[in-house]
Amino acid sequence: MYPILFEDNHLIAVNKPSGAIVQGDQTGDSPMTDVVKAFIKKRDNKPGNVYLGLPHRLDRPTSGVLLLSKTSKALTRLNKMFQSKSDMQKTYWVVVDKKPEVSTQRLEHFMVRNTKQNKSYAYLKDRPEAKKAALTYRYLGSSTKYHLLEVDLHTGRHHQIRAQLAAIGLHIKGDLKYGASRSNPDGGIHLHARNLSFMHPVTKEAVNIVATPPDDAVWNFFAKNY
């Protein structure tokens, strides 16, 4: 079972490892939703099926906070919150190969998704079928070889952080698809959903969930120092 970051009667948040799939796909690998359902069923000795809703997703090579709903009421409200973006603050940590020229910057692009390649492209000018994408990054610090950014998403586009950073010449460690020079040993990338802040959809209390990055030398250096 994955590390549980937050849980109450309506919600459960877990720390997704890089490489785990959130929903079932053609690979046939066990999705996280099934693993969490099985864990709850056994732990709570529940008869019948366990309800678990998925209000958002993380790409397979991405790690970090994954929020799931344990009730249909919470799922309906969370879906609206994730769609509106204003009610849900998502912050990512990203390790890149170059130090950005500007320490803090808002990036705005027009993104086009290529479904055959499972890849998105970020352009400065609008074009057919493009969707506007925006994020703000902040430079946090450097190791001898890599650089840590904190990213706030303002929109939720396919591979948005990966494509927008690549468009300004910053490549995420391990992300061959978007220009990294080499892959990571585990096939993942150094993109981590670090923090999720929102108003609880049922209790209306403020919730702030933080996920520790994966255990490797690069992440451990940044987690210790920043």
C-alpha positions in Angstrom: 0.0 0.0 0.0 1.1 3.6 -0.7 1.9 6.1 2.1 -1.4 7.7 3.3 -1.0 11.5 3.5 -4.5 12.4 4.6 -7.7 10.5 5.3 -11.2 11.2 6.7 -14.7 9.8 6.0 -14.8 11.5 2.6 -11.3 11.7 1.3 -8.0 9.7 1.1 -4.8 11.1 -0.3 -1.7 8.9 -1.0 1.8 9.5 -2.1 2.0 8.1 -5.6 5.3 6.6 -6.6 6.8 7.2 -10.0 5.8 4.5 -12.4 2.5 3.6 -10.8 -0.6 4.0 -13.0 -3.6 5.8 -11.6 -6.2 4.1 -13.8 -6.2 0.8 -15.7 -4.6 1.0 -19.2 -3.5 -1.4 -22.0 -0.4 -2.5 -19.9 -2.7 -4.5 -17.6 -0.7 -3.3 -14.6 -2.7 -2.9 -11.4 -4.0 0.7 -11.1 -3.6 2.7 -7.9 -7.4 2.9 -7.5 -7.7 -0.9 -7.3 -4.8 -1.1 -4.8 -6.3 1.5 -2.5 -9.8 -0.1 -2.7 -8.4 -3.4 -1.7 -6.5 -1.9 1.2 -9.6 -0.1 2.5 -11.7 -3.2 2.1 -9.3 -5.3 4.1 -8.4 -2.7 6.7 -12.0 -1.8 7.5 -13.4 -5.3 6.9 -15.9 -3.9 4.5 -18.5 -6.3 2.8 -19.2 -5.7 -0.9 -17.5 -3.2 -3.1 -15.6 -0.1 -1.8 -16.4 3.2 -3.4 -13.5 5.2 -4.6 -13.7 8.2 -6.9 -10.9 9.8 -9.0 -11.2 13.6 -9.3 -7.8 14.1 -10.9 -4.9 12.2 -12.4 -1.1 12.1 -12.4 1.0 10.9 -15.3 2.6 7.5 -14.8 6.2 8.9 -14.5 5.1 11.6 -12.1 5.1 11.1 -8.3 3.3 12.9 -5.4 -0.1 13.8 -3.9 -3.0 11.9 -5.4 -6.4 12.7 -3.9 -9.2 10.2 -4.0 -12.8 10.5 -2.8 -14.5 7.9 -0.6 -18.0 9.3 -1.2 -20.0 10.3 -4.3 -20.8 13.7 -2.6 -17.2 14.5 -2.2 -16.4 13.4 -5.8 -19.0 15.6 -7.4 -17.7 18.7 -5.5 -14.1 17.9 -6.0 -14.6 17.5 -9.8 -16.0 21.1 -9.9 -13.1 22.3 -7.7 -10.4 20.8 -10.0 -12.2 22.2 -13.1 -12.4 25.7 -11.7 -8.7 25.7 -10.6 -9.4 28.7 -8.3 -10.5 26.5 -5.5 -7.6 24.0 -5.8 -3.9 25.0 -5.4 -1.5 22.5 -7.0 2.2 23.0 -6.5 4.9 20.8 -8.1 8.6 20.3 -7.5 10.6 19.9 -10.7 14.3 19.1 -11.2 15.7 20.5 -14.5 19.0 20.4 -16.3 19.6 24.2 -16.5 19.2 27.1 -14.1 16.5 29.4 -15.5 17.6 32.8 -16.7 14.7 34.4 -14.8 14.2 33.3 -11.2 10.4 33.7 -11.1 8.3 33.8 -14.2 4.7 33.2 -15.4 4.7 31.2 -18.6 1.7 31.4 -21.0 1.5 29.2 -24.1 -0.9 27.7 -26.6 -0.8 24.0 -26.3 -1.6 21.4 -28.9 -1.9 17.7 -28.0 -0.7 15.0 -30.4 -2.6 11.9 -29.3 -0.6 9.5 -31.6 2.6 10.6 -29.9 1.0 11.0 -26.5 2.8 14.4 -26.4 1.9 18.1 -26.2 3.6 21.0 -27.9 3.7 24.6 -26.5 3.6 27.6 -28.8 3.7 31.3 -28.2 1.0 32.1 -30.8 -2.5 30.7 -31.0 -3.2 28.0 -33.6 -6.0 25.6 -34.5 -7.1 23.3 -31.7 -4.7 24.9 -29.2 -5.7 25.4 -25.6 -4.2 28.2 -23.5 -1.9 27.1 -20.7 -0.4 29.0 -17.9 2.0 28.3 -14.9 4.3 30.2 -12.6 7.7 28.8 -11.7 10.1 29.8 -8.9 13.8 28.9 -8.8 14.5 27.4 -5.4 18.2 26.3 -5.6 20.8 24.1 -7.2 23.0 21.0 -6.6 26.2 20.5 -8.5 24.3 19.2 -11.6 20.6 20.0 -11.3 18.2 22.8 -10.4 15.0 22.8 -8.4 11.9 24.7 -9.5 8.6 25.1 -7.7 5.7 25.3 -10.1 2.1 26.5 -9.6 -0.3 25.4 -12.2 -3.0 27.8 -13.4 -4.5 25.5 -16.0 -4.6 21.7 -16.3 -3.4 20.7 -19.7 -1.9 17.4 -20.9 1.8 17.2 -20.0 1.6 20.9 -19.3 4.7 21.4 -17.1 6.8 19.1 -19.2 5.9 20.9 -22.5 6.0 24.5 -21.2 9.4 24.1 -19.5 10.8 22.3 -22.6 9.6 25.3 -24.7 11.9 27.6 -22.8 14.9 25.2 -22.9 14.5 23.5 -19.4 14.3 19.7 -19.5 13.1 17.7 -16.6 15.6 15.0 -15.3 14.8 11.7 -16.9 12.1 13.1 -19.3 13.4 11.8 -22.7 10.1 12.6 -24.4 10.6 16.3 -23.7 14.3 16.6 -24.4 16.2 15.2 -21.4 19.6 13.8 -22.3 19.2 10.5 -20.5 16.5 8.5 -18.7 16.2 7.7 -15.0 17.0 4.1 -13.9 13.4 3.5 -12.9 11.9 5.1 -16.0 10.3 7.9 -14.1 10.9 11.6 -14.2 11.8 14.2 -11.6 8.3 15.8 -11.5 6.7 15.6 -8.1 3.2 16.8 -7.0 4.5 18.4 -3.8 1.5 20.1 -2.3 -2.3 20.2 -2.7 -4.3 22.9 -0.9 -8.1 23.2 -0.9 -11.2 23.8 1.1 -12.6 20.4 2.1 -15.7 19.7 -0.1 -17.8 18.6 2.8 -16.5 20.0 6.1 -15.4 23.3 4.5 -12.2 23.2 6.5 -8.8 24.2 4.9 -6.8 21.1 3.9 -3.1 21.3 3.0 -1.4 18.0 1.9 2.4 17.7 1.4 4.1 14.7 -0.2 7.8 13.8 0.4 9.7 13.3 -2.9 10.9 9.8 -3.9 13.9 8.3 -2.2 16.9 9.0 -4.5 20.1 11.0 -4.2 18.9 14.0 -6.2 15.5 14.3 -4.5 17.1 13.6 -1.1 19.5 16.5 -1.6 16.7 19.0 -2.5 14.3 17.7 0.2 17.0 18.2 2.8 18.0 21.7 1.7 14.8 23.2 0.5 
